[in-house]
């Protein structure tokens, strides 16, 4: 089971209006996930450029859209994302341990980090194997809860 962690900067970015994950100004910002084998630093990492992504190739084309939606009920906001899958094709995908969530919409700062999931040890995907990034255990292609703020 993966462990959810948030980057400290995410809280500051929310108060500084960096993120519009509810879509108050129109469409919600586009969130994406990427795979990394570099250890995240909750205090120091702020944008995607701070935390290396694994090499692309063999079925991993880089950051993947996690089509997102936000809902509010009273004073509670729930962020949802659509679960996605990566399949190795033509060879193995580079080893990774972390799935990192970031906001692809803002340009200043560009690609601010939100959270990451730690799988506890490095994962290998051989040719033909798949890895599902499942938010709140939702099936691939189905929306699941990423986080709740209250």
MDTraj code that builds the backbone (N, CA, C; nanometers):
import mdtraj as md
import numpy as np

residues = "UNK UNK UNK UNK UNK UNK UNK UNK UNK UNK UNK UNK UNK UNK UNK UNK UNK UNK UNK UNK UNK UNK UNK UNK UNK UNK UNK UNK UNK UNK UNK UNK UNK UNK UNK UNK UNK UNK UNK UNK UNK UNK UNK UNK UNK UNK UNK UNK UNK UNK UNK UNK UNK UNK UNK UNK UNK UNK UNK UNK UNK UNK UNK UNK UNK UNK UNK UNK UNK UNK UNK UNK UNK UNK UNK UNK UNK UNK UNK UNK UNK UNK UNK UNK UNK UNK UNK UNK UNK UNK UNK UNK UNK UNK UNK UNK UNK UNK UNK UNK UNK UNK UNK UNK UNK UNK UNK UNK UNK UNK UNK UNK UNK UNK UNK UNK UNK UNK UNK UNK UNK UNK UNK UNK UNK UNK UNK UNK UNK UNK UNK UNK UNK UNK UNK UNK UNK UNK UNK UNK UNK UNK UNK UNK UNK UNK UNK UNK UNK UNK".split()
xyz = np.array([
    [0.0850, -0.1183, 0.0000],
    [0.0000, 0.0000, 0.0000],
    [0.0892, 0.1241, 0.0000],
    [0.0588, 0.2158, -0.0840],
    [0.1362, 0.3389, -0.0946],
    [0.0987, 0.4359, 0.0167],
    [0.1976, 0.5136, 0.0598],
    [0.1771, 0.6133, 0.1633],
    [0.1663, 0.7512, 0.0999],
    [0.0582, 0.8242, 0.1306],
    [0.0346, 0.9593, 0.0785],
    [0.1124, 1.0608, 0.1615],
    [0.1774, 1.1553, 0.0929],
    [0.2510, 1.2645, 0.1575],
    [0.2261, 1.3918, 0.0786],
    [0.2156, 1.5049, 0.1463],
    [0.2008, 1.6309, 0.0734],
    [0.3283, 1.7117, 0.0848],
    [0.3534, 1.7903, -0.0187],
    [0.4655, 1.8837, -0.0148],
    [0.4232, 2.0040, 0.0689],
    [0.5125, 2.0539, 0.1540],
    [0.4801, 2.1668, 0.2412],
    [0.4355, 2.2886, 0.1615],
    [0.4961, 2.3116, 0.0463],
    [0.4662, 2.4289, -0.0348],
    [0.3212, 2.4297, -0.0833],
    [0.2571, 2.3147, -0.0898],
    [0.1195, 2.3080, -0.1381],
    [0.0270, 2.3956, -0.0538],
    [0.0434, 2.3941, 0.0772],
    [-0.0411, 2.4751, 0.1653],
    [-0.0189, 2.6239, 0.1370],
    [0.1064, 2.6639, 0.1229],
    [0.1366, 2.8036, 0.0914],
    [0.0821, 2.8405, -0.0459],
    [0.0988, 2.7519, -0.1428],
    [0.0492, 2.7790, -0.2779],
    [-0.1031, 2.7954, -0.2804],
    [-0.1744, 2.7211, -0.1967],
    [-0.3197, 2.7376, -0.1897],
    [-0.3553, 2.8781, -0.1415],
    [-0.2874, 2.9252, -0.0400],
    [-0.3184, 3.0581, 0.0140],
    [-0.2727, 3.1697, -0.0785],
    [-0.1780, 3.1407, -0.1668],
    [-0.1291, 3.2408, -0.2626],
    [-0.1985, 3.2319, -0.3981],
    [-0.3063, 3.1553, -0.4060],
    [-0.3871, 3.1415, -0.5272],
    [-0.3099, 3.0852, -0.6466],
    [-0.2124, 2.9999, -0.6204],
    [-0.1381, 2.9344, -0.7278],
    [-0.2265, 2.8281, -0.7936],
    [-0.3058, 2.7578, -0.7130],
    [-0.3901, 2.6487, -0.7618],
    [-0.5357, 2.6919, -0.7737],
    [-0.6008, 2.6491, -0.8815],
    [-0.7461, 2.6612, -0.8941],
    [-0.7983, 2.5218, -0.9254],
    [-0.7924, 2.4352, -0.8252],
    [-0.8317, 2.2962, -0.8458],
    [-0.9818, 2.2763, -0.8316],
    [-1.0537, 2.3822, -0.7911],
    [-1.1994, 2.3767, -0.7843],
    [-1.2613, 2.4282, -0.9135],
    [-1.1869, 2.5095, -0.9872],
    [-1.2380, 2.5635, -1.1127],
    [-1.3191, 2.6896, -1.0964],
    [-1.2863, 2.7708, -0.9964],
    [-1.3622, 2.8932, -0.9721],
    [-1.3464, 2.9957, -1.0835],
    [-1.2354, 2.9897, -1.1574],
    [-1.2128, 3.0849, -1.2664],
    [-1.2466, 3.0223, -1.4018],
    [-1.3241, 2.9187, -1.4016],
    [-1.3587, 2.8463, -1.5257],
    [-1.3263, 2.7000, -1.5078],
    [-1.2453, 2.6453, -1.5967],
    [-1.2040, 2.5053, -1.5853],
    [-1.1013, 2.4899, -1.4737],
    [-1.1080, 2.3784, -1.4026],
    [-1.0101, 2.3503, -1.2978],
    [-0.8725, 2.3315, -1.3606],
    [-0.7684, 2.3655, -1.2845],
    [-0.6315, 2.3437, -1.3304],
    [-0.6100, 2.1956, -1.3619],
    [-0.5202, 2.1684, -1.4567],
    [-0.4897, 2.0315, -1.4995],
    [-0.3842, 1.9694, -1.4080],
    [-0.4218, 1.8639, -1.3392],
    [-0.3272, 1.7915, -1.2546],
    [-0.2720, 1.6726, -1.3305],
    [-0.1447, 1.6439, -1.3044],
    [-0.0782, 1.5301, -1.3674],
    [0.0025, 1.4545, -1.2632],
    [0.0335, 1.3298, -1.2957],
    [0.1221, 1.2490, -1.2126],
    [0.2417, 1.2058, -1.2962],
    [0.3535, 1.1860, -1.2292],
    [0.4706, 1.1303, -1.2957],
    [0.5410, 1.0353, -1.2009],
    [0.6279, 0.9521, -1.2566],
    [0.7013, 0.8523, -1.1795],
    [0.8416, 0.9026, -1.1506],
    [0.8876, 0.8749, -1.0290],
    [1.0210, 0.9192, -0.9882],
    [1.0873, 0.8111, -0.9038],
    [1.2177, 0.8066, -0.9093],
    [1.2938, 0.7195, -0.8204],
    [1.3820, 0.8024, -0.7277],
    [1.3687, 0.9353, -0.7365],
    [1.4406, 1.0271, -0.6482],
    [1.3563, 1.0493, -0.5227],
    [1.4182, 1.0504, -0.4065],
    [1.3465, 1.0661, -0.2809],
    [1.2932, 1.2087, -0.2665],
    [1.1620, 1.2256, -0.2537],
    [1.1059, 1.3593, -0.2358],
    [1.1450, 1.4195, -0.1017],
    [1.1532, 1.5517, -0.0977],
    [1.1801, 1.6261, 0.0246],
    [1.0616, 1.7202, 0.0460],
    [0.9771, 1.6898, 0.1444],
    [0.8549, 1.7663, 0.1678],
    [0.8834, 1.9147, 0.1900],
    [0.9951, 1.9458, 0.2530],
    [1.0269, 2.0848, 0.2848],
    [1.0975, 2.1584, 0.1716],
    [1.1764, 2.0890, 0.0924],
    [1.2608, 2.1567, -0.0076],
    [1.2049, 2.1536, -0.1493],
    [1.1335, 2.0487, -0.1876],
    [1.0823, 2.0386, -0.3247],
    [0.9565, 2.1235, -0.3390],
    [0.9536, 2.2069, -0.4436],
    [0.8401, 2.2981, -0.4630],
    [0.7765, 2.2855, -0.6012],
    [0.8584, 2.2572, -0.7028],
    [0.8094, 2.2465, -0.8403],
    [0.8656, 2.1190, -0.9031],
    [0.8047, 2.0777, -1.0131],
    [0.8435, 1.9527, -1.0782],
    [0.9936, 1.9465, -1.1082],
    [1.0523, 2.0575, -1.1452],
    [1.1952, 2.0596, -1.1780],
    [1.2832, 2.0237, -1.0574],
    [1.2289, 2.0311, -0.9358],
    [1.3054, 1.9982, -0.8148],
    [1.3155, 1.8482, -0.7900],
    [1.2306, 1.7693, -0.8530],
    [1.2243, 1.6257, -0.8245],
    [1.2259, 1.5482, -0.9559],
    [1.3351, 1.4794, -0.9816],
    [1.3574, 1.4134, -1.1107],
    [1.2502, 1.3110, -1.1453],
    [1.2124, 1.3124, -1.2722],
    [1.1216, 1.2135, -1.3287],
    [1.2068, 1.1017, -1.3883],
    [1.1539, 0.9784, -1.3903],
    [1.2280, 0.8696, -1.4540],
    [1.2355, 0.8966, -1.6046],
    [1.3262, 0.8270, -1.6700],
    [1.3410, 0.8408, -1.8154],
    [1.2163, 0.7896, -1.8859],
    [1.1802, 0.8573, -1.9922],
    [1.0667, 0.8116, -2.0720],
    [1.1111, 0.6967, -2.1618],
    [1.0145, 0.6219, -2.2114],
    [1.0440, 0.5126, -2.3031],
    [0.9774, 0.3839, -2.2611],
    [0.9622, 0.2949, -2.3560],
    [0.9059, 0.1617, -2.3323],
    [0.7672, 0.1670, -2.2688],
    [0.6855, 0.2603, -2.3131],
    [0.5481, 0.2697, -2.2642],
    [0.5249, 0.3829, -2.1665],
    [0.6311, 0.4390, -2.1106],
    [0.6160, 0.5542, -2.0211],
    [0.6534, 0.6782, -2.1003],
    [0.5526, 0.7608, -2.1284],
    [0.5737, 0.8790, -2.2121],
    [0.5926, 1.0055, -2.1302],
    [0.6031, 0.9923, -2.0002],
    [0.6158, 1.1093, -1.9141],
    [0.4859, 1.1346, -1.8409],
    [0.4767, 1.2528, -1.7836],
    [0.3626, 1.2885, -1.6997],
    [0.2294, 1.2503, -1.7640],
    [0.1390, 1.2014, -1.6800],
    [0.0102, 1.1497, -1.7247],
    [-0.1010, 1.2351, -1.6639],
    [-0.1954, 1.2786, -1.7454],
    [-0.3082, 1.3564, -1.6951],
    [-0.3899, 1.2729, -1.5980],
    [-0.4175, 1.3307, -1.4836],
    [-0.5036, 1.2669, -1.3835],
    [-0.6317, 1.3489, -1.3802],
    [-0.7097, 1.3383, -1.4858],
    [-0.8284, 1.4224, -1.5027],
    [-0.8955, 1.4429, -1.3676],
    [-0.9007, 1.5692, -1.3260],
    [-0.9416, 1.5984, -1.1900],
    [-1.0721, 1.6775, -1.1815],
    [-1.1298, 1.6687, -1.0631],
    [-1.2548, 1.7358, -1.0333],
    [-1.2548, 1.7676, -0.8843],
    [-1.3066, 1.8829, -0.8482],
    [-1.3184, 1.9189, -0.7081],
    [-1.4631, 1.9442, -0.6718],
    [-1.5021, 1.8983, -0.5542],
    [-1.6373, 1.9237, -0.5065],
    [-1.6297, 1.9805, -0.3653],
    [-1.7288, 2.0626, -0.3321],
    [-1.7338, 2.1206, -0.1983],
    [-1.8691, 2.0927, -0.1373],
    [-1.8675, 2.0534, -0.0115],
    [-1.9894, 2.0339, 0.0656],
    [-1.9677, 2.1016, 0.1997],
    [-2.0393, 2.2111, 0.2217],
    [-2.0158, 2.2883, 0.3433],
    [-1.8737, 2.3395, 0.3432],
    [-1.7992, 2.3126, 0.4470],
    [-1.6606, 2.3571, 0.4572],
    [-1.5597, 2.2513, 0.4191],
    [-1.6028, 2.1475, 0.3482],
    [-1.5116, 2.0394, 0.3099],
    [-1.4970, 2.0338, 0.1580],
    [-1.3722, 2.0337, 0.1116],
    [-1.3405, 2.0232, -0.0300],
    [-1.2787, 1.8868, -0.0550],
    [-1.3260, 1.8177, -0.1580],
    [-1.2709, 1.6874, -0.1950],
    [-1.2166, 1.6955, -0.3369],
    [-1.0904, 1.6613, -0.3523],
    [-1.0256, 1.6575, -0.4828],
    [-1.0274, 1.5144, -0.5331],
    [-1.0765, 1.4963, -0.6557],
    [-1.0787, 1.3640, -0.7170],
    [-0.9944, 1.3636, -0.8434],
    [-0.9410, 1.2479, -0.8758],
    [-0.8660, 1.2280, -0.9992],
    [-0.9036, 1.0948, -1.0602],
    [-0.8896, 1.0852, -1.1900],
    [-0.9205, 0.9597, -1.2592],
    [-0.7986, 0.8681, -1.2551],
    [-0.8195, 0.7481, -1.2055],
    [-0.7107, 0.6507, -1.1959],
    [-0.6602, 0.6157, -1.3359],
    [-0.5285, 0.5990, -1.3479],
    [-0.4647, 0.5735, -1.4772],
    [-0.3726, 0.4522, -1.4679],
    [-0.3261, 0.4055, -1.5833],
    [-0.2391, 0.2879, -1.5872],
    [-0.1223, 0.3123, -1.6820],
    [-0.0076, 0.2577, -1.6455],
    [0.1125, 0.2610, -1.7287],
    [0.1463, 0.1164, -1.7626],
    [0.1728, 0.0883, -1.8897],
    [0.2081, -0.0471, -1.9320],
    [0.3413, -0.0440, -2.0057],
    [0.4349, -0.1272, -1.9614],
    [0.5645, -0.1370, -2.0286],
    [0.5456, -0.2049, -2.1637],
    [0.6050, -0.1464, -2.2660],
    [0.5899, -0.1991, -2.4013],
    [0.7212, -0.1805, -2.4774],
    [0.7758, -0.2877, -2.5292],
    [0.9019, -0.2798, -2.6020],
    [1.0233, -0.2865, -2.5123],
    [1.0033, -0.3163, -2.3852],
    [1.1127, -0.3245, -2.2889],
    [1.0640, -0.2795, -2.1526],
    [1.1552, -0.2791, -2.0564],
    [1.1208, -0.2408, -1.9192],
    [1.1110, -0.0889, -1.9064],
    [1.0277, -0.0453, -1.8144],
    [1.0206, 0.0962, -1.7769],
    [1.1224, 0.1179, -1.6662],
    [1.1838, 0.2352, -1.6644],
    [1.2840, 0.2663, -1.5624],
    [1.2267, 0.2450, -1.4224],
    [1.3115, 0.1998, -1.3322],
    [1.2716, 0.1721, -1.1948],
    [1.2196, 0.3002, -1.1282],
    [1.1137, 0.2866, -1.0468],
    [1.0573, 0.3998, -0.9743],
    [1.0028, 0.3539, -0.8399],
    [0.9883, 0.4483, -0.7489],
    [0.9318, 0.4207, -0.6164],
    [0.8178, 0.5166, -0.5824],
    [0.8185, 0.6333, -0.6455],
    [0.7247, 0.7386, -0.6086],
    [0.6360, 0.7788, -0.7262],
    [0.5100, 0.8071, -0.6959],
    [0.4172, 0.8679, -0.7909],
    [0.3946, 1.0094, -0.7391],
    [0.4218, 1.1077, -0.8241],
    [0.4198, 1.2477, -0.7828],
    [0.3052, 1.3207, -0.8529],
    [0.2284, 1.3977, -0.7762],
    [0.1163, 1.4754, -0.8277],
    [0.1555, 1.6225, -0.8326],
    [0.1300, 1.6854, -0.9473],
    [0.1597, 1.8284, -0.9598],
    [0.0544, 1.8955, -1.0454],
    [0.0564, 2.0284, -1.0433],
    [-0.0377, 2.1088, -1.1200],
    [0.0331, 2.1582, -1.2455],
    [-0.0170, 2.1188, -1.3611],
    [0.0477, 2.1517, -1.4889],
    [0.0033, 2.2867, -1.5459],
    [-0.0929, 2.3531, -1.4830],
    [-0.1489, 2.4766, -1.5391],
    [-0.0696, 2.6034, -1.5073],
    [-0.0337, 2.6315, -1.3815],
    [0.0335, 2.7589, -1.3509],
    [0.1668, 2.7738, -1.4245],
    [0.1997, 2.8970, -1.4570],
    [0.3289, 2.9256, -1.5208],
    [0.4240, 2.9944, -1.4245],
    [0.3723, 3.0475, -1.3146],
    [0.4573, 3.1119, -1.2146],
    [0.4010, 3.0858, -1.0756],
    [0.4540, 2.9885, -1.0052],
    [0.5624, 2.8999, -1.0452],
    [0.5125, 2.7932, -1.1437],
    [0.6005, 2.7473, -1.2283],
    [0.5653, 2.6431, -1.3255],
    [0.5625, 2.5073, -1.2572],
    [0.4569, 2.4316, -1.2812],
    [0.4433, 2.2929, -1.2356],
    [0.4622, 2.2758, -1.0839],
    [0.3822, 2.3483, -1.0026],
    [0.3956, 2.3338, -0.8571],
    [0.3550, 2.1944, -0.8089],
    [0.4332, 2.1422, -0.7163],
    [0.4095, 2.0092, -0.6608],
    [0.2962, 2.0120, -0.5582],
    [0.2232, 1.9011, -0.5497],
    [0.1127, 1.8897, -0.4550],
    [0.1406, 1.7784, -0.3535],
    [0.1634, 1.6570, -0.4016],
    [0.1776, 1.5420, -0.3121],
    [0.2516, 1.4296, -0.3827],
    [0.2850, 1.3266, -0.3057],
    [0.3429, 1.2062, -0.3642],
    [0.3007, 1.0845, -0.2838],
    [0.3079, 0.9695, -0.3519],
    [0.2806, 0.8414, -0.2885],
    [0.4101, 0.7617, -0.2899],
    [0.4454, 0.7089, -0.1737],
    [0.5664, 0.6286, -0.1567],
    [0.5263, 0.4819, -0.1524],
    [0.5819, 0.4038, -0.2435],
    [0.5500, 0.2614, -0.2496],
    [0.6416, 0.1752, -0.1634],
    [0.7299, 0.2376, -0.0863],
    [0.8103, 0.1649, 0.0110],
    [0.9377, 0.1043, -0.0420],
    [0.9422, 0.0709, -0.1684],
    [1.0632, 0.0190, -0.2319],
    [1.0489, 0.0405, -0.3819],
    [1.1608, 0.0341, -0.4505],
    [1.1598, 0.0572, -0.5951],
    [1.0801, -0.0511, -0.6665],
    [1.0088, -0.0090, -0.7705],
    [0.9266, -0.1004, -0.8496],
    [0.9858, -0.1161, -0.9888],
    [0.9753, -0.2359, -1.0425],
    [1.0220, -0.2660, -1.1774],
    [0.9033, -0.3108, -1.2613],
    [0.8934, -0.2583, -1.3834],
    [0.7912, -0.3033, -1.4777],
    [0.8612, -0.3623, -1.5990],
    [0.8526, -0.4922, -1.6130],
    [0.9097, -0.5599, -1.7293],
    [0.8138, -0.5446, -1.8470],
    [0.8644, -0.5701, -1.9654],
    [0.7847, -0.5616, -2.0877],
    [0.6527, -0.6377, -2.0707],
    [0.5412, -0.5677, -2.0956],
    [0.4091, -0.6285, -2.0857],
    [0.3423, -0.6113, -1.9501],
    [0.4164, -0.5732, -1.8480],
    [0.3572, -0.5533, -1.7153],
    [0.2959, -0.4145, -1.7040],
    [0.1927, -0.4036, -1.6193],
    [0.1232, -0.2771, -1.5999],
    [0.1273, -0.2348, -1.4541],
    [0.1146, -0.1038, -1.4336],
    [0.1088, -0.0442, -1.3007],
    [-0.0075, 0.0540, -1.3000],
    [-0.1013, 0.0351, -1.2081],
    [-0.2178, 0.1234, -1.1981],
    [-0.1946, 0.2273, -1.0890],
    [-0.2180, 0.3520, -1.1235],
    [-0.2147, 0.4621, -1.0275],
    [-0.3610, 0.4857, -0.9914],
    [-0.3991, 0.4319, -0.8762],
    [-0.5402, 0.4270, -0.8374],
    [-0.5653, 0.5204, -0.7196],
    [-0.6443, 0.6228, -0.7436],
    [-0.6795, 0.7169, -0.6383],
    [-0.7909, 0.6589, -0.5534],
    [-0.7636, 0.6439, -0.4246],
    [-0.8585, 0.5885, -0.3293],
    [-0.9096, 0.4522, -0.3766],
    [-0.8211, 0.3776, -0.4393],
    [-0.8480, 0.2412, -0.4850],
    [-0.9531, 0.2326, -0.5959],
    [-0.9785, 0.3432, -0.6661],
    [-1.0751, 0.3416, -0.7766],
    [-1.0165, 0.2652, -0.8945],
    [-1.1008, 0.1988, -0.9687],
    [-1.0577, 0.1255, -1.0872],
    [-1.0003, 0.2220, -1.1913],
    [-0.9132, 0.1722, -1.2773],
    [-0.8549, 0.2533, -1.3836],
    [-0.9681, 0.3115, -1.4684],
    [-0.9597, 0.4427, -1.4938],
    [-1.0617, 0.5120, -1.5711],
    [-1.1751, 0.5672, -1.4867],
    [-1.1720, 0.5410, -1.3564],
    [-1.2773, 0.5854, -1.2651],
    [-1.2187, 0.6876, -1.1677],
    [-1.2971, 0.7898, -1.1331],
    [-1.2507, 0.8917, -1.0394],
    [-1.2489, 0.8384, -0.8972],
    [-1.1437, 0.8735, -0.8252],
    [-1.1313, 0.8389, -0.6839],
    [-1.0805, 0.9593, -0.6077],
    [-1.1010, 0.9611, -0.4788],
    [-1.0568, 1.0742, -0.3975],
    [-0.9062, 1.0776, -0.3847],
    [-0.8493, 1.1961, -0.4093],
    [-0.7067, 1.2190, -0.3904],
    [-0.6834, 1.2744, -0.2503],
    [-0.7606, 1.3766, -0.2149],
    [-0.7426, 1.4411, -0.0840],
    [-0.8706, 1.5128, -0.0449],
    [-0.8873, 1.5288, 0.0853],
    [-0.9994, 1.6046, 0.1397],
    [-0.9438, 1.7133, 0.2293],
    [-0.9909, 1.8350, 0.2079],
    [-0.9497, 1.9489, 0.2891],
    [-1.0707, 2.0010, 0.3642],
    [-1.0555, 2.0178, 0.4934],
    [-1.1689, 2.0715, 0.5700],
    [-1.1214, 2.1675, 0.6759],
])
top = md.Topology()
chain = top.add_chain()
for i, resn in enumerate(residues, 1):
    res = top.add_residue(resn, chain, resSeq=i)
    for name in ("N", "CA", "C"):
        top.add_atom(name, md.element.get_by_symbol(name[0]), res)
traj = md.Trajectory(xyz[None], top)
